[in-house]
Amino acid sequence: MARFWVVGGEYADTNFEVTVTGGEEWFGPYDQYEDARKVWQRKAWGSVDDATTRYRIERIDPDEPPRCTD
């Protein structure tokens, strides 16, 4: 069963690769996308004026094979 996580935080720059704190924040899991979206919305709008803070929703399903990144 797929679950949803809100992932992000404050990054060193707008490449969004290295966080200021040394790791991304993870909120969840949520069984419903809409529940994750509400958390994402709260986090994203709370940091809307900070260009180096970003949050996204990750869908993780342990029953599916991993995606190929090549």
Helices and strands as residue ranges (DSSP letters): E 3-10, E 25-30, H 33-46, E 53-60
